[in-house]
Amino acid sequence: MPVLASHFSTWWTALVRPDQGRRLVLEPGVARPGFDRFLALGVIALYMFYGLTLGLYRDAPAALLSALKLPCLYALTLLVCLPPFYALNCLDGPRLRLRQCVRLLLLASSANAVALAAYTPFSLLFTLVTSREGYAFLIIMHAVVFALAALASLAVIVVLFRATAAAQGRRLRPRLVLTWGLLYAFVGTQMSWFLRPWLGSHMVPYALFRPRGGSFFEALWTMIMR
């Protein structure tokens, strides 16, 4: 328990105080052993917490599948986006080492996961009170929540990048964060379209993976127009 309390204190302080977050990124050894594992497991648990409310609109098995799919969605998105993030960081950023980049992205993902978990009670409420005809509304609501959570993680990246760049005497170029933010958004939305950690319409049989076709933006626009 003392180790977990120490990890939690280190993590939360890094999120709310940029100077501590900068130190945690630049000097990974300042955290007690096992901190990255604690951070990764904590992020997975928070994503699963929110994922349960997604599939619960359909039934309990779908809720469990959504809880498993959501952490996979973000893990695969980070895995795809890590190489370009590291390359942009080396070419036009604070030139962090690979382990430092991983730590920074884990911290940003934790901010994203906290934002989603904070919305879970509202998500559960709307899931329980919305009828079958309100499926499109719930999809759009969750899409907005995911977008706001993504902005929270991007804000953490900007703050930590700025702090680490200043500590190393380098200037942060906004195009670095903008380029990676657009890449992350595109990969994340398409990954969500492929994995479908969504609610599951009552109008069609539930499937673990649906046939690929179209894109996330195309489907969202169609729902809005309806």
FIVO-29393 format. One record per residue: residue in three letters; y, z, x of N, C-alpha, C in turn; residue number from 1. Coordinates in Angstrom, 3 decimals, always signed. Layout:
[ALA; [Y; Z; X]; [Y; Z; X]; [Y; Z; X]; NUM],
...
This chain:
[MET; [-1.225; +0.000; +0.807]; [+0.000; +0.000; +0.000]; [+1.276; +0.000; +0.841]; 1],
[PRO; [+1.368; +0.794; +1.925]; [+2.590; +0.727; +2.746]; [+2.847; -0.676; +3.298]; 2],
[VAL; [+1.758; -1.390; +3.658]; [+1.919; -2.749; +4.185]; [+2.453; -3.671; +3.094]; 3],
[LEU; [+1.905; -3.571; +1.882]; [+2.375; -4.409; +0.780]; [+3.831; -4.109; +0.446]; 4],
[ALA; [+4.178; -2.813; +0.453]; [+5.567; -2.438; +0.177]; [+6.497; -2.999; +1.242]; 5],
[SER; [+6.041; -2.987; +2.494]; [+6.846; -3.532; +3.587]; [+7.019; -5.040; +3.436]; 6],
[HIS; [+5.931; -5.725; +3.078]; [+6.003; -7.170; +2.878]; [+6.954; -7.511; +1.723]; 7],
[PHE; [+6.843; -6.743; +0.636]; [+7.690; -7.011; -0.520]; [+9.162; -6.791; -0.176]; 8],
[SER; [+9.446; -5.707; +0.527]; [+10.826; -5.419; +0.915]; [+11.378; -6.504; +1.840]; 9],
[THR; [+10.562; -6.943; +2.789]; [+10.984; -8.001; +3.719]; [+11.271; -9.294; +2.975]; 10],
[TRP; [+10.382; -9.642; +2.044]; [+10.543; -10.876; +1.279]; [+11.786; -10.840; +0.395]; 11],
[TRP; [+11.955; -9.765; -0.364]; [+13.079; -9.706; -1.298]; [+14.417; -9.653; -0.561]; 12],
[THR; [+14.457; -8.935; +0.532]; [+15.689; -8.870; +1.325]; [+16.051; -10.242; +1.869]; 13],
[ALA; [+15.035; -11.013; +2.270]; [+15.281; -12.359; +2.795]; [+15.857; -13.279; +1.725]; 14],
[LEU; [+15.490; -13.065; +0.465]; [+16.002; -13.908; -0.613]; [+17.447; -13.578; -0.972]; 15],
[VAL; [+17.808; -12.310; -0.918]; [+19.141; -11.906; -1.382]; [+20.152; -11.751; -0.257]; 16],
[ARG; [+19.680; -11.741; +0.990]; [+20.597; -11.599; +2.127]; [+20.322; -12.708; +3.143]; 17],
[PRO; [+21.193; -13.715; +3.189]; [+20.959; -14.865; +4.083]; [+20.781; -14.487; +5.548]; 18],
[ASP; [+21.474; -13.421; +6.007]; [+21.335; -13.052; +7.413]; [+19.919; -12.580; +7.718]; 19],
[GLN; [+19.312; -11.836; +6.777]; [+17.935; -11.394; +6.970]; [+16.958; -12.560; +6.828]; 20],
[GLY; [+17.259; -13.461; +5.901]; [+16.415; -14.636; +5.746]; [+16.445; -15.512; +6.988]; 21],
[ARG; [+17.614; -15.650; +7.562]; [+17.743; -16.436; +8.804]; [+16.892; -15.826; +9.910]; 22],
[ARG; [+16.953; -14.525; +10.040]; [+16.170; -13.851; +11.086]; [+14.685; -14.000; +10.840]; 23],
[LEU; [+14.291; -13.958; +9.577]; [+12.874; -14.081; +9.237]; [+12.358; -15.486; +9.553]; 24],
[VAL; [+13.224; -16.503; +9.400]; [+12.827; -17.878; +9.702]; [+12.827; -18.129; +11.210]; 25],
[LEU; [+13.878; -17.696; +11.888]; [+14.008; -17.969; +13.323]; [+13.066; -17.129; +14.165]; 26],
[GLU; [+12.739; -15.931; +13.666]; [+11.865; -15.038; +14.416]; [+10.698; -14.604; +13.522]; 27],
[PRO; [+9.721; -15.478; +13.310]; [+8.606; -15.152; +12.411]; [+7.904; -13.839; +12.761]; 28],
[GLY; [+7.958; -13.449; +14.032]; [+7.267; -12.237; +14.452]; [+7.898; -10.948; +13.975]; 29],
[VAL; [+9.121; -11.008; +13.378]; [+9.760; -9.769; +12.930]; [+9.046; -9.194; +11.706]; 30],
[ALA; [+8.342; -10.039; +10.952]; [+7.579; -9.558; +9.799]; [+6.241; -9.004; +10.258]; 31],
[ARG; [+5.731; -8.057; +9.520]; [+4.434; -7.473; +9.863]; [+3.331; -8.514; +9.700]; 32],
[PRO; [+2.244; -8.372; +10.462]; [+1.141; -9.342; +10.361]; [+0.647; -9.481; +8.918]; 33],
[GLY; [+0.376; -10.704; +8.525]; [-0.104; -10.961; +7.172]; [+0.995; -11.286; +6.174]; 34],
[PHE; [+2.255; -11.372; +6.657]; [+3.364; -11.617; +5.727]; [+3.252; -12.984; +5.062]; 35],
[ASP; [+2.944; -14.027; +5.838]; [+2.836; -15.366; +5.259]; [+1.718; -15.440; +4.220]; 36],
[ARG; [+0.612; -14.759; +4.478]; [-0.479; -14.735; +3.509]; [-0.033; -14.018; +2.231]; 37],
[PHE; [+0.677; -12.899; +2.391]; [+1.221; -12.175; +1.240]; [+2.160; -13.069; +0.437]; 38],
[LEU; [+3.013; -13.808; +1.144]; [+3.982; -14.676; +0.483]; [+3.279; -15.785; -0.291]; 39],
[ALA; [+2.289; -16.412; +0.342]; [+1.569; -17.511; -0.308]; [+0.815; -17.020; -1.548]; 40],
[LEU; [+0.126; -15.888; -1.426]; [-0.626; -15.349; -2.567]; [+0.310; -14.901; -3.684]; 41],
[GLY; [+1.454; -14.336; -3.312]; [+2.425; -13.925; -4.319]; [+2.971; -15.116; -5.088]; 42],
[VAL; [+3.264; -16.197; -4.375]; [+3.756; -17.411; -5.022]; [+2.695; -17.973; -5.969]; 43],
[ILE; [+1.444; -17.994; -5.535]; [+0.353; -18.494; -6.386]; [+0.248; -17.662; -7.660]; 44],
[ALA; [+0.316; -16.335; -7.522]; [+0.197; -15.448; -8.683]; [+1.336; -15.675; -9.675]; 45],
[LEU; [+2.560; -15.858; -9.182]; [+3.702; -16.091; -10.068]; [+3.582; -17.427; -10.793]; 46],
[TYR; [+3.122; -18.446; -10.079]; [+2.921; -19.748; -10.728]; [+1.827; -19.670; -11.787]; 47],
[MET; [+0.759; -18.956; -11.493]; [-0.320; -18.816; -12.471]; [+0.168; -18.073; -13.712]; 48],
[PHE; [+1.033; -17.101; -13.515]; [+1.584; -16.314; -14.617]; [+2.320; -17.227; -15.598]; 49],
[TYR; [+3.137; -18.119; -15.065]; [+3.865; -19.051; -15.927]; [+2.926; -20.123; -16.479]; 50],
[GLY; [+1.969; -20.566; -15.662]; [+1.050; -21.605; -16.093]; [+0.242; -21.216; -17.319]; 51],
[LEU; [-0.066; -19.937; -17.463]; [-0.824; -19.478; -18.630]; [-0.112; -19.822; -19.937]; 52],
[THR; [+1.226; -19.693; -19.932]; [+1.972; -19.947; -21.161]; [+2.050; -21.434; -21.481]; 53],
[LEU; [+1.823; -22.283; -20.477]; [+1.836; -23.720; -20.733]; [+0.645; -24.132; -21.598]; 54],
[GLY; [-0.550; -23.831; -21.100]; [-1.752; -24.264; -21.808]; [-2.069; -23.448; -23.039]; 55],
[LEU; [-1.453; -22.255; -23.181]; [-1.748; -21.400; -24.324]; [-1.357; -22.055; -25.640]; 56],
[TYR; [-0.436; -23.012; -25.571]; [-0.051; -23.754; -26.780]; [-1.262; -24.460; -27.380]; 57],
[ARG; [-2.190; -24.860; -26.511]; [-3.393; -25.565; -26.971]; [-4.494; -24.570; -27.331]; 58],
[ASP; [-5.000; -23.833; -26.336]; [-6.011; -22.800; -26.552]; [-6.212; -22.034; -25.248]; 59],
[ALA; [-7.092; -21.034; -25.267]; [-7.304; -20.181; -24.095]; [-7.864; -20.947; -22.892]; 60],
[PRO; [-8.889; -21.817; -23.048]; [-9.371; -22.576; -21.883]; [-8.290; -23.447; -21.264]; 61],
[ALA; [-7.453; -24.065; -22.101]; [-6.365; -24.890; -21.575]; [-5.355; -24.026; -20.822]; 62],
[ALA; [-5.132; -22.802; -21.297]; [-4.212; -21.890; -20.607]; [-4.729; -21.565; -19.210]; 63],
[LEU; [-6.040; -21.328; -19.110]; [-6.633; -21.028; -17.809]; [-6.520; -22.230; -16.871]; 64],
[LEU; [-6.765; -23.419; -17.392]; [-6.664; -24.624; -16.571]; [-5.232; -24.856; -16.104]; 65],
[SER; [-4.263; -24.632; -16.982]; [-2.865; -24.785; -16.593]; [-2.469; -23.764; -15.535]; 66],
[ALA; [-3.007; -22.551; -15.656]; [-2.723; -21.513; -14.667]; [-3.269; -21.892; -13.295]; 67],
[LEU; [-4.377; -22.621; -13.261]; [-4.953; -23.071; -11.990]; [-4.248; -24.330; -11.476]; 68],
[LYS; [-3.836; -25.183; -12.399]; [-3.211; -26.446; -12.003]; [-1.814; -26.266; -11.415]; 69],
[LEU; [-1.032; -25.336; -11.974]; [+0.363; -25.221; -11.562]; [+0.518; -24.869; -10.083]; 70],
[PRO; [-0.220; -23.873; -9.546]; [-0.110; -23.627; -8.099]; [-0.559; -24.827; -7.266]; 71],
[CYS; [-1.580; -25.549; -7.749]; [-2.039; -26.740; -7.023]; [-0.953; -27.803; -6.993]; 72],
[LEU; [-0.232; -27.931; -8.099]; [+0.848; -28.913; -8.166]; [+1.884; -28.648; -7.072]; 73],
[TYR; [+2.335; -27.396; -6.970]; [+3.368; -27.075; -5.988]; [+2.823; -27.110; -4.565]; 74],
[ALA; [+1.565; -26.696; -4.382]; [+0.976; -26.733; -3.039]; [+0.856; -28.164; -2.531]; 75],
[LEU; [+0.394; -29.067; -3.397]; [+0.257; -30.470; -2.994]; [+1.622; -31.111; -2.761]; 76],
[THR; [+2.606; -30.742; -3.582]; [+3.957; -31.279; -3.395]; [+4.522; -30.862; -2.051]; 77],
[LEU; [+4.357; -29.575; -1.697]; [+4.841; -29.101; -0.395]; [+4.077; -29.760; +0.751]; 78],
[LEU; [+2.786; -29.962; +0.562]; [+1.979; -30.596; +1.604]; [+2.457; -32.019; +1.872]; 79],
[VAL; [+2.795; -32.749; +0.812]; [+3.277; -34.119; +0.965]; [+4.685; -34.140; +1.569]; 80],
[CYS; [+5.521; -33.176; +1.171]; [+6.932; -33.182; +1.590]; [+7.180; -32.487; +2.928]; 81],
[LEU; [+6.206; -31.738; +3.440]; [+6.420; -31.028; +4.708]; [+6.683; -31.965; +5.893]; 82],
[PRO; [+5.884; -33.033; +6.097]; [+6.156; -33.918; +7.243]; [+7.564; -34.528; +7.237]; 83],
[PRO; [+8.041; -35.128; +6.104]; [+9.412; -35.643; +6.136]; [+10.458; -34.546; +6.296]; 84],
[PHE; [+10.174; -33.362; +5.751]; [+11.109; -32.240; +5.911]; [+11.229; -31.857; +7.386]; 85],
[TYR; [+10.097; -31.784; +8.056]; [+10.111; -31.430; +9.477]; [+10.805; -32.519; +10.297]; 86],
[ALA; [+10.542; -33.794; +9.951]; [+11.172; -34.896; +10.685]; [+12.683; -34.910; +10.487]; 87],
[LEU; [+13.145; -34.732; +9.235]; [+14.582; -34.696; +8.973]; [+15.229; -33.511; +9.677]; 88],
[ASN; [+14.522; -32.387; +9.694]; [+15.023; -31.196; +10.375]; [+15.212; -31.450; +11.867]; 89],
[CYS; [+14.280; -32.192; +12.468]; [+14.380; -32.470; +13.912]; [+15.448; -33.516; +14.209]; 90],
[LEU; [+15.614; -34.490; +13.314]; [+16.554; -35.577; +13.576]; [+17.993; -35.219; +13.214]; 91],
[ASP; [+18.153; -34.470; +12.131]; [+19.499; -34.275; +11.599]; [+19.712; -32.865; +11.067]; 92],
[GLY; [+19.026; -31.873; +11.649]; [+19.139; -30.517; +11.149]; [+19.125; -29.485; +12.252]; 93],
[PRO; [+18.750; -28.248; +11.925]; [+18.765; -27.168; +12.920]; [+17.603; -27.222; +13.916]; 94],
[ARG; [+16.714; -28.196; +13.764]; [+15.593; -28.402; +14.687]; [+14.690; -27.171; +14.792]; 95],
[LEU; [+14.240; -26.743; +13.620]; [+13.299; -25.634; +13.568]; [+11.914; -26.108; +13.990]; 96],
[ARG; [+11.120; -25.169; +14.510]; [+9.730; -25.493; +14.830]; [+8.929; -25.582; +13.533]; 97],
[LEU; [+7.718; -26.139; +13.643]; [+6.900; -26.368; +12.449]; [+6.627; -25.064; +11.711]; 98],
[ARG; [+6.273; -24.011; +12.450]; [+5.979; -22.735; +11.784]; [+7.223; -22.197; +11.088]; 99],
[GLN; [+8.388; -22.393; +11.681]; [+9.620; -21.935; +11.059]; [+9.913; -22.721; +9.786]; 100],
[CYS; [+9.628; -24.022; +9.811]; [+9.807; -24.848; +8.604]; [+8.878; -24.389; +7.490]; 101],
[VAL; [+7.643; -24.073; +7.838]; [+6.681; -23.593; +6.832]; [+7.167; -22.290; +6.226]; 102],
[ARG; [+7.654; -21.374; +7.056]; [+8.169; -20.102; +6.564]; [+9.357; -20.325; +5.637]; 103],
[LEU; [+10.250; -21.234; +6.004]; [+11.423; -21.509; +5.173]; [+11.006; -22.078; +3.816]; 104],
[LEU; [+10.060; -23.007; +3.825]; [+9.611; -23.609; +2.573]; [+8.853; -22.610; +1.705]; 105],
[LEU; [+8.128; -21.701; +2.325]; [+7.455; -20.648; +1.559]; [+8.473; -19.747; +0.866]; 106],
[LEU; [+9.535; -19.403; +1.578]; [+10.582; -18.579; +0.976]; [+11.245; -19.318; -0.183]; 107],
[ALA; [+11.515; -20.616; +0.012]; [+12.118; -21.411; -1.065]; [+11.175; -21.506; -2.262]; 108],
[SER; [+9.878; -21.685; -2.011]; [+8.897; -21.748; -3.097]; [+8.818; -20.430; -3.851]; 109],
[SER; [+8.984; -19.322; -3.130]; [+8.947; -18.021; -3.796]; [+10.135; -17.858; -4.739]; 110],
[ALA; [+11.308; -18.397; -4.353]; [+12.465; -18.356; -5.265]; [+12.183; -19.192; -6.505]; 111],
[ASN; [+11.541; -20.342; -6.311]; [+11.156; -21.194; -7.430]; [+10.185; -20.469; -8.351]; 112],
[ALA; [+9.190; -19.812; -7.759]; [+8.172; -19.110; -8.542]; [+8.762; -17.925; -9.300]; 113],
[VAL; [+9.697; -17.207; -8.668]; [+10.344; -16.084; -9.343]; [+11.145; -16.577; -10.540]; 114],
[ALA; [+11.858; -17.700; -10.369]; [+12.642; -18.257; -11.474]; [+11.740; -18.627; -12.652]; 115],
[LEU; [+10.587; -19.221; -12.366]; [+9.653; -19.571; -13.435]; [+9.067; -18.322; -14.092]; 116],
[ALA; [+8.656; -17.360; -13.262]; [+8.053; -16.146; -13.803]; [+9.041; -15.377; -14.676]; 117],
[ALA; [+10.329; -15.406; -14.320]; [+11.341; -14.708; -15.111]; [+11.480; -15.308; -16.505]; 118],
[TYR; [+11.164; -16.594; -16.617]; [+11.273; -17.261; -17.910]; [+9.992; -17.142; -18.731]; 119],
[THR; [+8.946; -16.588; -18.175]; [+7.649; -16.528; -18.846]; [+7.698; -15.862; -20.227]; 120],
[PRO; [+8.403; -14.722; -20.414]; [+8.440; -14.139; -21.765]; [+9.022; -15.081; -22.807]; 121],
[PHE; [+10.078; -15.825; -22.457]; [+10.664; -16.783; -23.391]; [+9.696; -17.937; -23.648]; 122],
[SER; [+9.028; -18.383; -22.584]; [+8.050; -19.450; -22.733]; [+6.934; -19.029; -23.674]; 123],
[LEU; [+6.467; -17.800; -23.521]; [+5.407; -17.285; -24.384]; [+5.878; -17.201; -25.828]; 124],
[LEU; [+7.110; -16.734; -26.024]; [+7.652; -16.626; -27.383]; [+7.691; -17.989; -28.066]; 125],
[PHE; [+8.264; -18.992; -27.391]; [+8.362; -20.319; -27.996]; [+6.988; -20.948; -28.187]; 126],
[THR; [+6.053; -20.646; -27.292]; [+4.697; -21.165; -27.432]; [+4.043; -20.632; -28.698]; 127],
[LEU; [+4.268; -19.357; -28.997]; [+3.614; -18.727; -30.148]; [+4.252; -19.106; -31.475]; 128],
[VAL; [+5.567; -19.390; -31.471]; [+6.250; -19.632; -32.747]; [+6.459; -21.114; -33.046]; 129],
[THR; [+6.172; -21.993; -32.089]; [+6.396; -23.425; -32.296]; [+5.176; -24.069; -32.944]; 130],
[SER; [+5.410; -24.878; -33.962]; [+4.314; -25.546; -34.668]; [+3.804; -26.743; -33.870]; 131],
[ARG; [+2.777; -27.368; -34.366]; [+2.214; -28.542; -33.692]; [+3.225; -29.692; -33.630]; 132],
[GLU; [+4.109; -29.741; -34.621]; [+5.111; -30.804; -34.639]; [+6.191; -30.597; -33.572]; 133],
[GLY; [+6.234; -29.406; -32.971]; [+7.259; -29.115; -31.976]; [+6.814; -29.360; -30.546]; 134],
[TYR; [+5.736; -30.144; -30.396]; [+5.184; -30.398; -29.057]; [+6.214; -31.025; -28.117]; 135],
[ALA; [+6.929; -32.043; -28.601]; [+7.914; -32.728; -27.753]; [+9.025; -31.765; -27.330]; 136],
[PHE; [+9.444; -30.893; -28.257]; [+10.482; -29.913; -27.922]; [+10.039; -29.003; -26.785]; 137],
[LEU; [+8.798; -28.524; -26.848]; [+8.296; -27.631; -25.801]; [+8.216; -28.348; -24.450]; 138],
[ILE; [+7.791; -29.597; -24.462]; [+7.722; -30.367; -23.212]; [+9.108; -30.474; -22.574]; 139],
[ILE; [+10.103; -30.825; -23.388]; [+11.467; -30.964; -22.862]; [+11.993; -29.622; -22.381]; 140],
[MET; [+11.696; -28.544; -23.118]; [+12.135; -27.214; -22.712]; [+11.548; -26.838; -21.359]; 141],
[HIS; [+10.258; -27.071; -21.182]; [+9.624; -26.738; -19.907]; [+10.156; -27.620; -18.784]; 142],
[ALA; [+10.435; -28.879; -19.078]; [+10.990; -29.766; -18.050]; [+12.338; -29.247; -17.565]; 143],
[VAL; [+13.162; -28.756; -18.489]; [+14.463; -28.182; -18.109]; [+14.268; -26.925; -17.267]; 144],
[VAL; [+13.311; -26.081; -17.655]; [+13.042; -24.856; -16.895]; [+12.587; -25.187; -15.468]; 145],
[PHE; [+11.691; -26.166; -15.347]; [+11.230; -26.575; -14.014]; [+12.390; -27.114; -13.174]; 146],
[ALA; [+13.293; -27.857; -13.812]; [+14.443; -28.392; -13.075]; [+15.349; -27.279; -12.581]; 147],
[LEU; [+15.607; -26.280; -13.423]; [+16.451; -25.151; -13.016]; [+15.789; -24.349; -11.897]; 148],
[ALA; [+14.462; -24.167; -11.989]; [+13.747; -23.452; -10.935]; [+13.793; -24.219; -9.620]; 149],
[ALA; [+13.715; -25.548; -9.708]; [+13.804; -26.371; -8.498]; [+15.171; -26.236; -7.842]; 150],
[LEU; [+16.222; -26.136; -8.661]; [+17.562; -25.937; -8.114]; [+17.664; -24.591; -7.396]; 151],
[ALA; [+16.968; -23.576; -7.919]; [+16.976; -22.270; -7.264]; [+16.341; -22.352; -5.884]; 152],
[SER; [+15.217; -23.069; -5.765]; [+14.561; -23.190; -4.462]; [+15.401; -24.027; -3.510]; 153],
[LEU; [+16.073; -25.065; -4.038]; [+16.929; -25.894; -3.195]; [+18.124; -25.084; -2.684]; 154],
[ALA; [+18.642; -24.188; -3.524]; [+19.751; -23.330; -3.096]; [+19.326; -22.424; -1.949]; 155],
[VAL; [+18.091; -21.905; -2.013]; [+17.582; -21.058; -0.927]; [+17.476; -21.869; +0.363]; 156],
[ILE; [+17.002; -23.112; +0.254]; [+16.899; -23.970; +1.441]; [+18.272; -24.211; +2.056]; 157],
[VAL; [+19.273; -24.491; +1.209]; [+20.631; -24.738; +1.708]; [+21.166; -23.508; +2.432]; 158],
[VAL; [+21.013; -22.343; +1.811]; [+21.538; -21.106; +2.408]; [+20.845; -20.802; +3.734]; 159],
[LEU; [+19.503; -20.915; +3.755]; [+18.774; -20.595; +4.984]; [+19.023; -21.641; +6.071]; 160],
[PHE; [+19.094; -22.905; +5.681]; [+19.410; -23.953; +6.659]; [+20.787; -23.733; +7.275]; 161],
[ARG; [+21.756; -23.397; +6.419]; [+23.113; -23.180; +6.913]; [+23.145; -21.983; +7.861]; 162],
[ALA; [+22.429; -20.915; +7.502]; [+22.420; -19.716; +8.332]; [+21.719; -19.962; +9.668]; 163],
[THR; [+20.586; -20.668; +9.640]; [+19.858; -20.929; +10.882]; [+20.617; -21.902; +11.779]; 164],
[ALA; [+21.257; -22.898; +11.154]; [+22.046; -23.850; +11.943]; [+23.221; -23.150; +12.613]; 165],
[ALA; [+23.900; -22.250; +11.874]; [+25.031; -21.515; +12.448]; [+24.582; -20.616; +13.584]; 166],
[ALA; [+23.408; -19.985; +13.428]; [+22.909; -19.096; +14.480]; [+22.585; -19.850; +15.759]; 167],
[GLN; [+22.257; -21.131; +15.630]; [+21.920; -21.946; +16.793]; [+23.080; -22.820; +17.257]; 168],
[GLY; [+24.255; -22.634; +16.645]; [+25.421; -23.396; +17.054]; [+25.387; -24.851; +16.639]; 169],
[ARG; [+24.661; -25.167; +15.575]; [+24.585; -26.544; +15.091]; [+25.226; -26.643; +13.717]; 170],
[ARG; [+25.661; -27.831; +13.360]; [+26.300; -28.055; +12.066]; [+25.282; -28.643; +11.089]; 171],
[LEU; [+25.267; -28.083; +9.888]; [+24.349; -28.581; +8.865]; [+24.964; -29.785; +8.168]; 172],
[ARG; [+24.255; -30.885; +8.162]; [+24.718; -32.094; +7.480]; [+24.173; -32.110; +6.048]; 173],
[PRO; [+25.060; -32.189; +5.050]; [+24.604; -32.138; +3.655]; [+23.589; -33.207; +3.303]; 174],
[ARG; [+23.663; -34.367; +3.965]; [+22.741; -35.451; +3.607]; [+21.294; -35.074; +3.878]; 175],
[LEU; [+21.072; -34.155; +4.822]; [+19.706; -33.712; +5.110]; [+19.100; -33.051; +3.888]; 176],
[VAL; [+19.816; -32.080; +3.333]; [+19.311; -31.350; +2.170]; [+19.245; -32.270; +0.953]; 177],
[LEU; [+20.240; -33.132; +0.796]; [+20.252; -34.044; -0.350]; [+19.063; -35.000; -0.298]; 178],
[THR; [+18.809; -35.557; +0.888]; [+17.691; -36.502; +1.036]; [+16.371; -35.821; +0.720]; 179],
[TRP; [+16.161; -34.639; +1.292]; [+14.897; -33.967; +1.063]; [+14.795; -33.473; -0.378]; 180],
[GLY; [+15.919; -33.035; -0.963]; [+15.894; -32.581; -2.348]; [+15.475; -33.690; -3.299]; 181],
[LEU; [+15.992; -34.892; -3.080]; [+15.603; -36.041; -3.916]; [+14.137; -36.394; -3.714]; 182],
[LEU; [+13.689; -36.340; -2.478]; [+12.283; -36.623; -2.186]; [+11.373; -35.603; -2.854]; 183],
[TYR; [+11.735; -34.330; -2.740]; [+10.938; -33.250; -3.335]; [+10.874; -33.404; -4.856]; 184],
[ALA; [+12.026; -33.743; -5.474]; [+12.058; -33.904; -6.932]; [+11.170; -35.070; -7.367]; 185],
[PHE; [+11.237; -36.181; -6.641]; [+10.446; -37.355; -7.011]; [+8.953; -37.078; -6.862]; 186],
[VAL; [+8.566; -36.506; -5.717]; [+7.143; -36.212; -5.492]; [+6.641; -35.184; -6.495]; 187],
[GLY; [+7.444; -34.141; -6.736]; [+7.023; -33.082; -7.657]; [+6.817; -33.573; -9.070]; 188],
[THR; [+7.745; -34.405; -9.555]; [+7.606; -34.900; -10.925]; [+6.410; -35.844; -11.064]; 189],
[GLN; [+6.203; -36.687; -10.062]; [+5.048; -37.583; -10.129]; [+3.733; -36.814; -9.974]; 190],
[MET; [+3.745; -35.756; -9.156]; [+2.551; -34.938; -9.016]; [+2.230; -34.233; -10.338]; 191],
[SER; [+3.282; -33.802; -11.044]; [+3.062; -33.166; -12.345]; [+2.513; -34.171; -13.357]; 192],
[TRP; [+2.941; -35.436; -13.228]; [+2.435; -36.476; -14.128]; [+0.956; -36.751; -13.860]; 193],
[PHE; [+0.539; -36.604; -12.600]; [-0.859; -36.848; -12.246]; [-1.750; -35.661; -12.624]; 194],
[LEU; [-1.328; -34.423; -12.270]; [-2.156; -33.244; -12.528]; [-2.072; -32.768; -13.978]; 195],
[ARG; [-0.939; -33.039; -14.624]; [-0.737; -32.660; -16.027]; [-1.024; -31.178; -16.295]; 196],
[PRO; [-0.244; -30.266; -15.672]; [-0.454; -28.846; -16.017]; [+0.310; -28.508; -17.298]; 197],
[TRP; [+0.243; -29.410; -18.288]; [+1.091; -29.266; -19.453]; [+0.356; -28.652; -20.624]; 198],
[LEU; [+0.999; -28.726; -21.774]; [+0.544; -27.970; -22.927]; [-0.728; -28.537; -23.531]; 199],
[GLY; [-0.801; -29.848; -23.664]; [-1.946; -30.464; -24.319]; [-1.679; -30.668; -25.793]; 200],
[SER; [-1.336; -31.880; -26.172]; [-1.029; -32.172; -27.577]; [-2.273; -31.996; -28.445]; 201],
[HIS; [-2.044; -31.498; -29.672]; [-3.150; -31.346; -30.620]; [-3.547; -32.692; -31.224]; 202],
[MET; [-2.746; -33.732; -30.965]; [-2.999; -35.030; -31.573]; [-4.084; -35.825; -30.850]; 203],
[VAL; [-4.398; -35.441; -29.619]; [-5.402; -36.168; -28.834]; [-6.395; -35.165; -28.246]; 204],
[PRO; [-7.625; -35.613; -27.949]; [-8.597; -34.715; -27.327]; [-8.084; -34.225; -25.962]; 205],
[TYR; [-8.357; -32.951; -25.667]; [-7.897; -32.388; -24.392]; [-8.745; -32.960; -23.251]; 206],
[ALA; [-8.065; -33.312; -22.155]; [-8.756; -33.859; -20.988]; [-8.204; -33.189; -19.737]; 207],
[LEU; [-9.089; -32.898; -18.787]; [-8.655; -32.263; -17.540]; [-7.667; -33.149; -16.803]; 208],
[PHE; [-7.973; -34.446; -16.715]; [-7.056; -35.440; -16.146]; [-7.049; -36.641; -17.071]; 209],
[ARG; [-5.865; -37.086; -17.419]; [-5.750; -38.255; -18.272]; [-5.645; -39.517; -17.428]; 210],
[PRO; [-5.914; -40.690; -18.036]; [-5.753; -41.944; -17.289]; [-4.310; -42.096; -16.809]; 211],
[ARG; [-4.148; -42.581; -15.584]; [-2.812; -42.764; -15.019]; [-2.128; -43.959; -15.665]; 212],
[GLY; [-0.845; -43.819; -15.875]; [-0.067; -44.897; -16.479]; [+1.368; -44.464; -16.668]; 213],
[GLY; [+2.319; -45.349; -16.399]; [+3.725; -45.001; -16.552]; [+4.169; -43.999; -15.510]; 214],
[SER; [+5.190; -43.231; -15.868]; [+5.716; -42.218; -14.957]; [+6.252; -41.044; -15.756]; 215],
[PHE; [+6.533; -39.961; -15.065]; [+7.061; -38.756; -15.706]; [+8.396; -39.050; -16.392]; 216],
[PHE; [+9.301; -39.743; -15.687]; [+10.628; -40.009; -16.223]; [+10.565; -40.910; -17.456]; 217],
[GLU; [+9.662; -41.851; -17.415]; [+9.489; -42.749; -18.551]; [+9.025; -41.989; -19.785]; 218],
[ALA; [+8.042; -41.099; -19.601]; [+7.514; -40.321; -20.725]; [+8.562; -39.340; -21.259]; 219],
[LEU; [+9.315; -38.699; -20.342]; [+10.334; -37.743; -20.767]; [+11.432; -38.446; -21.565]; 220],
[TRP; [+11.854; -39.615; -21.103]; [+12.882; -40.366; -21.811]; [+12.411; -40.757; -23.210]; 221],
[THR; [+11.134; -41.137; -23.324]; [+10.592; -41.511; -24.632]; [+10.617; -40.329; -25.592]; 222],
[MET; [+10.256; -39.133; -25.095]; [+10.265; -37.933; -25.921]; [+11.676; -37.577; -26.369]; 223],
[ILE; [+12.646; -37.712; -25.466]; [+14.036; -37.410; -25.816]; [+14.528; -38.362; -26.898]; 224],
[MET; [+14.180; -39.624; -26.783]; [+14.605; -40.611; -27.768]; [+13.984; -40.358; -29.140]; 225],
[ARG; [+12.798; -39.761; -29.149]; [+12.163; -39.443; -30.423]; [+12.848; -38.269; -31.124]; 226],
